[in-house]
Amino acid sequence: MAPKAEAASRPVTVPAWKALPSFLRDAHQSLVDTGNASGGEVVRLGLGVSSPYLVTNPDHVRQVLQDRSANYPRGDDTALWRSVRKLVGDGILAEGDSWLASRRILAPLFRRGRIDALVAPMAEAIEGATGRLDEAAATGSVVDIGTELSRLVCAAIMRAFFDSRVSVDDALRIMAAQEAIVTSMAPRLLAPFAPWWIPMPGDRRFHRSVQTIDNILLPVLRAAVREPGDGDDVLSTLARAQRDGQPLSERQMRDDLVSMVAVTTETSYVVLTWLWPVLANHPAVADRLYAEVDEVVGAGPVRAEHLSQLTYTQMVLDELLRLYPAGWIVPRRAMASDLLGGVRIEQGATVIVSPYATQRMTAYWGTTAESFDPERFAPGSAEADKSRRHAYFPFGLGMHRCLGEHLFNVEALLIVATLVSKYRFALTDPTVPAPRVAASLRPRQRVELTLSHREHSVASRSR
C-alpha cells in the first residue's frame, strides 16, 4: 500500500474553451482571477496545445523556486526562456554550470557595500540628467515619462556599473532595442508551443534588435579586453575573469555583458513608469510622499544619508513592486514528476509561477488586494509579517533571486526623491493604464505628463 504522502489528487482544470479566450483577452487578469477562484490550489490551464500548471500558493511557489528548484529549471523549451536565450545566450540568465560560473564572477558587483559606496556618483548622475526635464517644466511640454526615466537610469548605471565606457546615448539605444525585444515576444508568449521554425509576428524586429545591441556592445567589449584596467566595473571584471583557468571567450563575455545591461536597467525604469498614474489616482499617498521628501531632502540634492530616512517612499516602492512586478510571469519545466499541493506534476510539464497573480490574490492580501496601499509595508504592520513576505517575491526566490534587488531599491529611491524634490506632475490621462503582454510588465500605452518646478515651503535639511 502506498504511503499516504504519495497520494495525489486531480488538479482543478480550466478547460480550453474558458481559459484560452480569457488569457488572450487579458493574460494578466486571467491569472489573478484563476488564482482567486482556486483559492491557491494548483490549477491546470487549457491553453490550446499546452496545458501548464498555474502555481499561486506561496508555499508551492517556494517549493518550485527555492526548495525544489533543481527539479524546476527555466527550461529552454518554454516560450519566454527560448526568447531570452536567443538574446543573452549562456550566462548569468542561464542554468547549470554556465549560470554558476557567471554568478561567481558578477555577484561581487552587487554587494550591498559596493552599491552603497556608489550612491553619491549615482545621485550626481541622476541630478545631472534632469536637464531635459527642467526644460520641459519651463516650457510646459508634454513628456513621455518612461523615456525620461530610461535616461535617468542610464545615466546612473553607466556611471556606476560601466565606468562610463558605454555612453548614455548608446545605453538609450540599447534600452530602445530591449523595449523592442520584450514587446516583440508577445506573440510567442501567447502561443507558447509554436516551434521556432514557424515565423511569428515580431520575429524580425526581435532579431534586428539583438543585432543592434551587439553592434553597440561588442566594440566596447573588445576595447575593454585590450585594456581591461583594474576597476570593478562590469567590463573590467569580465575582461579579467577566468573559467577553468582560462580567459573567458568573447561569446561568454558578450552573453554576460548583455545580461548585465538588461539586469541593471530594465526593472528600474519599467517599474517606476507605473508610479505616476498611481500617484495621480491616490492623492493622499502623493501628498504624504511629497511631505516626506520635503522633510528629508528639501530642495535637494539627494544624498546617501537621506535614503534611510525615506521610509514612506520605500513603502510606496514596495507596494508598487507588489502590484506591478517587472517579472510578471515565471515559467518552469518539471525535470521529474513531483507532488505539489497534492497534485501530481508529470515529468516535462510546464509550471507557471506569477508574482503578478500571487501578489494580487485576496487569500493572501485581503479584500483590498488590488488596491494601492503602502501601509501594507509599514514597519511592524500585520501585513508586513513573515506570512505576507512569502506571498511577496517581485525579485524571485531561491538561487535565481535577482542580484539587482538592492540596486533597484537604492536607484529607485534616488530617482523618486530627486524628481519629487524638483517637480510637480500632471498626467495627460490620469487613468492607470492596463498592462500589455510582453516579457516584462509594461503599460499598454505611454505615460505622458507635464511638469512644473516646485517652490519649496520648507527649508532643506541639506543646507
Summary of the structure (lengths in Angstrom):
residues: 463
radius of gyration: 22.4
end to end distance: 76.5
largest distance: 78.7
contacts: 1522
relative contact order: 0.17
helix: 56%
strand: 10%
